[in-house]
């Protein structure tokens, strides 16, 4: 999963938060991040598939031509505690989609 990346971003002008995935469009994580920033979004969370944990969704199919808008929500993302395998993590939720951005950090 080396080219599967996920960003949680915020678009202040419209007060929108979103979760965006890239599965094959970018070679490096920084390229995806740069692309998102160029679109006027603020990157809040960034990770690759080896480092995040999906809470209630699955990875998207490979798409080398598009980024994938997985969730969008009015307002800032919600941060919450999430227990997985008896470990407490800091998760982020946008609309109905939640994930743990960094599985190496427990709370």
Secondary structure as UniProt FT lines:
FT   TURN            2..3
FT   STRAND          4..11
FT   HELIX           12..14
FT   STRAND          16..23
FT   HELIX           29..38
FT   TURN            39..40
FT   STRAND          42..48
FT   TURN            49..51
FT   STRAND          53..54
FT   STRAND          68..74
FT   STRAND          78..84
FT   TURN            85..86
FT   STRAND          87..94
FT   TURN            95..96
FT   STRAND          97..100
FT   TURN            103..104
//
